[in-house]
Amino acid sequence: MNGLNLILLGTAGAGKSLLTARFGNWLEEMGRKLAYINLDPGCESTPYEPDFDIRRYFTISELMRKEGLGPNGAMIRACELMEEKAHELALHMNSIEGDIRMVDTPGQMEVFLFHGGPEIARLMKGFTVCVFLMDARIVLQSFGGTFVRLLGISVGLRMGVPTVNVLNKVDLIDKEKLSKALECPEPTEGVLSDLALQLSKTVLQFRLPARLVWVSALTGEGFSELYDLIQETRCACGDLT
């Protein structure tokens, strides 16, 4: 896994920063040299010591003050700046030594996804994998599994790099219920139920041949499976089932 960039993307509260720290520590215990990169200009602190920190360039509070923006507008502006400065930022990130670079991203995933994220991924040296993270409890909601898979496909297409899908916080839910929800989505009622069911079938047809990994950033559960899946992204066959 030498020269590997792991870009962690996910919805707000999915546990990206904690997984960055805990999975990074797990890899270090295996003898890997880790580098930690924080690309979230809005965080107050990180559970790891960044080797590169976007907050050295700008922060959300600074942009709000200087440009008279609200929190959402400042995050959009920050991601626009990341896109504008992508070559400069990539130059600094690529100079950081390490077998694996763990790249933590903003909680406002959609902003990063459409402003700066794909360009930064393209410019980073080495082999880049996107780790798309979602709270496993979402799967227990009506057609939650379909939603997770649909987002995973979208993230992979937008980022333009191999993408693995991960359900985090599995320590908080009943795993039997999780398996059942993934295998057989619970139908909804109302005018949108038929559309949701058809979407579920369509997503299953177009999803990439890759298994969904269950982890807990808190307990370390599933880290071995995540490590194996990331390694397999280099397989020429492209089959990660």
N, C-alpha and C positions, 0 to 999 in steps of 0.2 A: 504494500500500500504506500510505497514511497512516492513523494510528489503528489499527494492527494489533497484536493480541496473539498471540504464538506460544507455546503451552503445550507443552513437550516432555515427553512421557510415554514410559516404556519399562521393560523388564525390567532388573534389576540387571546392570551391566556392558555395557549396550547402547551406551554412549557419549554419553549426554545432555549432560553437562557440557561435554565437548570439542566436541560439535556446537554447543552454545549459543555457545561462544567463537569457534570458527572460522567458522561460518556468519554469526554476528554481525559478525565482522571483514570478511567478504566483502561483506556488505550495507553496511557503513560505507564500504568502498572504492568502492561504487556511489553514494555520496553520501547515504545514509540516516542519520538520527540515531537511534542505538540506545539503549535503556535495558535494563539487565540486572537480572533479579529472581531471587534465590535463595530457593526454598521448601524446601530440604533442610536440616533442622535437625541432621542427623547428619554432614554433611561436615566434614572438617578444613580444607580450602581449596578454592578454585574457580579455574579457569583464566581467569577474567574478573573484573573489578572490579564487584561488585554495587552497583547504585544503590538497591536495596532488599534487605535481608538478614533472613530470618526468625530468624536466630541472634541478632539484637539483642533479640528477645523471649524466646526460650528455645532451648536446645540439648538434644540427646539426653543428653549427659553430665550436664547440670544436672538434668534430669528424673529420671534414674537415681538421682542422689544425693539429691535432695529428696523423691522419692516412693517410694524403695526399689524401683525397677523394673529389670527386665533390659532389654537392648537392644531386643528386639522390643516389649515392653510400653511402653517409653518412646517408640518411634516411633508406636505406636498412640495413645498419650496426646498426642503432639505434633500428630498430624493431627486429633485431636478438638479440641484447642485452636485449631487453624487454622479448623476449622468453627465453633466458638463465637465466634471473633473475626473471622469472615469480613468483616463489614461494616467494621470498623475497619481491617483489613489492606487491603481493596479501596480504601478511602478514601485511604490512603497511596500505594498502587500507582498509582491513577488520577491522583494529583497529580504523578507523575513525567513530565516532558516527553520526548517522543521520537516519531519516526514509527512505530517498531516496538519493542514490548516483548518481549524474550526471557525466557520464564519457565521456569527449571530446576526440576525436581521431584525428590522422593526416589526412591532406587533401589527401595524397597519400593512398587512401583507400586500394588499392590492396596489397600494401606492408604490412600494418597492418593486413589485412585479411589472408595473407599467412605466416606471421611471428609474432607470439606473441598474436594476438587478440583472437583466439579461446582458447588458453591455459589460458590467463588471465580471460576470461569469465568463464571458467570451475572452476577456483580456487576462484572466488569471492563468499563470503558467502551471503546467502539470495536468493531471486528470481531475476533472471537476464532476462532482455528483451533488444533486440537489436532494436534500432530505426533507420531504414534505410531512409536517407534523400536524396532527389533529387530536383534540380531546376525544378519547374513546367513548365518553358518555353521549356524544352527539349521535353515535350509531344507534343508540337505544331509542332515539326519537323516530317518528314516522318517516320512513324512507331515508333515514340517516346514513345508512351504508351506501345508498346510491349517491347521496350528496357528497360523501367523502371521496368516492371513486371519481365522480365527475370533476371535482376540484383538483384531484390528483392528476388527471389527464390534462386539464387546463394549465396547471403549473408546469408540467413537463414540456408541453408544447411551447409555452411562452418563454421559459428559461432556455430551451434549446440544448439542454444537457441531460444525461441519464438521471432519472428521478425515481427515488424509492419512497413508498408511502408508509407512514408509521402512525400507529395509534398509541398515544401516550396516556398515562394515568390509569392503566388497566388495574392497578392496585385498588382503585376506588369502586370497581363495579364487579358484578357477578359474571364470570367468564362464560358460563353456560348461556346466559341471556345474550351476551355479546356474540357468541357463535351463531345462535339462532337468528339474531337480528341480521347478521351478515348473509346467512344462507337463505333466509325467507323473510323479506321485508314485510312488516305488518301493514296491511292496507289502511288507507285513510277513507274518510267519508266525505261526500260533497262533490262538487263539479270538477275538482282538480284530481280526484282519485284515479280516474282512467289515464289521465296525462302522466301522473306520477308513476303508475305501473308500467306504462309504455316506455317512459324514460329509463326506468330500471332495466328493462330488457335491452334497450339500445346501448346503455353504458356497458353492460356485460359483454356485448358484441364487440365493442371498440376498445375496451380496456387493454392495456399492455399485459403481456404474459409475465406478471410479477406478483409474488405473494405479498400480502399485507402483514407487516410485522407489528407485534404487540409489545410495548415496552412500558416500563415505569422509570422515569427519570429519578424518582425519589428513592426507589429500592434497588435499582440496577437490573430488575427483571427484563429479560429479552435482549440484553446488550450483545450476547453472543450471536443471536439470530440476526440482529441488525448488522453486526460486523461482517457476518458471512454474506448477507445480501449485498452489502456495499462492495465487497470483494468480487462478487459475481457480476457486477455491472461491467467489468472489463472483459467478460466472456464474449467472444466474437459472435456466438449464436444469438445473444440477446434474450434468451429465455431465462427468466428469474423465478420460475414457478417452484 
